[in-house]
Amino acid sequence: MPAQPQTKALIGYSFLIGFANDHVFDAKELITLEALARAQGQVDGSQVLALRALLDRLEALNLPMSIRLEIDQFREINNI
């Protein structure tokens, strides 16, 4: 199944801003990711898969505890 435009936007944003930019993922970027995911209402299945892969990768990084907590909350709210 081809990725939907919103899923492609999530993947592109996460790579360009979250990783390639400064190799740091901060609260503002997480908020933007959530806004992209919810642009059409509910987060759909392909977005969940893309977000799960991204968040799994983020959790492997040395992130501040505040960002880790926000990621946990983001996962819980969006069933990721």
Number of C-alpha atoms within 10 A of each C-alpha: 4 7 12 11 10 18 22 15 16 20 19 12 17 22 14 12 15 20 13 11 11 9 13 14 18 16 13 10 15 18 13 14 20 16 14 18 22 15 11 10 9 10 20 15 11 16 24 17 13 19 24 15 13 16 20 12 10 19 13 8 13 9 14 10 9 11 17 18 12 15 19 14 13 18 15 10 9 15 10 19
